[in-house]
Amino acid sequence: MDGLTLFGLVAVAAMLIFYALEKRSHWFILAFAGSCILASIYGFLQGAWPFGLVEAVWSAVAIRRWWGEKR
């Protein structure tokens, strides 16, 4: 397993964990958004730009949800 694959695995695993914990705190929503950004970076670095683009949009959706939840 090379470094890029390991980076992608960690990013997607973090997404899964933080998504499962979102109901506990609005901070987990923000952590989910951050892990989506990492997954987006992975997608672009790997050459799968559609995956990178979708993850970037998903991170924006999560940040918007976080902003609404923290109020």
C-alpha positions as CSV (number, residue, x, y, z in Angstrom):
1,M,0.0,0.0,0.0
2,D,1.5,3.3,-1.0
3,G,1.2,6.6,0.8
4,L,-1.6,8.0,-1.4
5,T,-3.7,4.9,-0.9
6,L,-3.2,5.0,2.8
7,F,-4.1,8.7,2.9
8,G,-7.4,7.9,1.0
9,L,-8.2,5.1,3.4
10,V,-7.7,7.3,6.4
11,A,-9.8,10.1,4.9
12,V,-12.7,7.8,4.0
13,A,-12.6,6.0,7.3
14,A,-12.7,9.3,9.1
15,M,-15.7,10.3,7.1
16,L,-17.5,7.1,8.1
17,I,-16.6,7.6,11.8
18,F,-17.6,11.2,12.0
19,Y,-20.8,10.7,10.1
20,A,-21.8,8.0,12.6
21,L,-21.1,10.4,15.5
22,E,-22.9,13.5,14.0
23,K,-25.9,13.2,16.4
24,R,-23.6,13.6,19.4
25,S,-22.2,17.1,18.7
26,H,-22.2,19.7,16.0
27,W,-18.4,19.4,16.2
28,F,-18.6,16.0,14.6
29,I,-20.4,17.6,11.7
30,L,-17.4,19.9,11.2
31,A,-15.0,17.0,11.6
32,F,-17.0,15.2,8.9
33,A,-16.7,18.2,6.6
34,G,-12.9,18.3,7.2
35,S,-12.7,14.6,6.3
36,C,-14.7,15.2,3.2
37,I,-12.1,17.9,2.2
38,L,-9.3,15.3,2.8
39,A,-11.2,12.8,0.6
40,S,-11.6,15.4,-2.1
41,I,-7.9,16.1,-2.0
42,Y,-7.3,12.4,-2.3
43,G,-9.6,12.1,-5.3
44,F,-7.9,14.9,-7.2
45,L,-4.4,13.6,-6.4
46,Q,-5.4,10.1,-7.5
47,G,-6.8,11.4,-10.8
48,A,-10.4,10.7,-10.0
49,W,-11.6,14.3,-10.4
50,P,-15.4,13.4,-10.3
51,F,-14.8,11.9,-6.9
52,G,-12.8,14.9,-5.8
53,L,-15.5,17.3,-7.0
54,V,-18.3,15.4,-5.3
55,E,-16.5,15.3,-2.0
56,A,-15.7,19.0,-2.3
57,V,-19.5,19.7,-2.7
58,W,-20.3,17.3,0.1
59,S,-17.9,19.2,2.4
60,A,-19.7,22.4,1.6
61,V,-23.0,20.8,2.4
62,A,-21.6,19.6,5.7
63,I,-20.2,23.0,6.6
64,R,-23.6,24.5,6.0
65,R,-25.2,21.9,8.2
66,W,-22.7,22.6,10.9
67,W,-23.3,26.3,10.7
68,G,-27.1,25.7,11.1
69,E,-26.6,23.3,14.0
70,K,-24.3,25.4,16.1
71,R,-26.9,28.2,16.2
